[in-house]
Amino acid sequence: MTKMLERGIRAVEALSPEEQDLAGELLLELARASPPEYALSPEQIEEVKRAVAEADRGDFASDADVAEAWKRFER
């Protein structure tokens, strides 16, 4: 548990039972609204490995390649 959560819980403990219930409901709703943890697919993991290998080799786009790519976004 983080220090901030501990501080929040201590503050809520000082509230009336009704307010504590509301705080509990809010915490539960917040926990349910949190996005699920994302896991990469095996294909995505392989793509990341290929990208890291390219970077390790110094295989980057040239300045000319980057300039050409940006041209596609110009109006």
C-alpha positions in Angstrom: 0.0 0.0 0.0 1.3 3.4 -0.9 1.8 6.2 1.7 -0.8 8.3 -0.1 -3.4 5.6 0.2 -2.6 5.1 3.8 -3.1 8.8 4.5 -6.4 8.7 2.6 -7.6 5.7 4.7 -6.6 7.4 7.9 -8.6 10.5 6.9 -11.6 8.4 5.9 -11.5 6.6 9.3 -12.3 9.9 10.9 -15.6 10.3 8.9 -19.0 9.2 9.9 -20.1 5.6 9.1 -22.2 6.9 6.2 -19.3 8.9 4.7 -17.0 5.9 5.2 -19.4 3.7 3.2 -19.5 6.3 0.4 -15.7 6.5 0.4 -15.6 2.7 0.2 -18.0 2.6 -2.7 -16.0 5.2 -4.5 -12.8 3.2 -4.0 -14.4 0.0 -5.3 -15.8 1.9 -8.3 -12.4 3.4 -9.0 -10.8 -0.1 -8.8 -13.4 -1.5 -11.2 -12.8 1.4 -13.7 -9.1 0.8 -13.8 -8.0 -0.6 -17.2 -7.0 -4.2 -17.1 -3.3 -5.0 -17.4 -2.3 -5.4 -21.0 -0.3 -8.4 -22.2 1.6 -8.4 -25.5 0.7 -11.1 -28.0 3.5 -13.4 -29.1 3.6 -11.6 -32.4 4.0 -8.2 -30.7 6.8 -9.6 -28.5 8.7 -10.8 -31.6 8.2 -7.3 -33.2 9.6 -5.6 -30.2 12.6 -8.0 -30.2 13.2 -7.2 -33.9 13.0 -3.4 -33.2 15.4 -3.7 -30.3 17.8 -5.7 -32.5 17.6 -3.0 -35.2 18.3 -0.3 -32.7 21.3 -2.3 -31.2 22.7 -2.4 -34.8 22.2 1.3 -35.2 19.8 0.6 -38.0 17.8 3.9 -37.9 15.9 5.8 -40.6 18.1 8.5 -42.3 17.3 12.2 -42.0 16.1 12.0 -45.6 13.8 9.1 -44.9 12.3 10.9 -41.9 11.8 14.1 -43.9 10.1 12.1 -46.7 7.8 10.5 -44.1 6.8 13.8 -42.7 5.8 15.1 -46.1 2.8 12.7 -46.0 1.4 14.8 -43.1 1.9 18.2 -44.7 -1.2 20.0 -46.1 
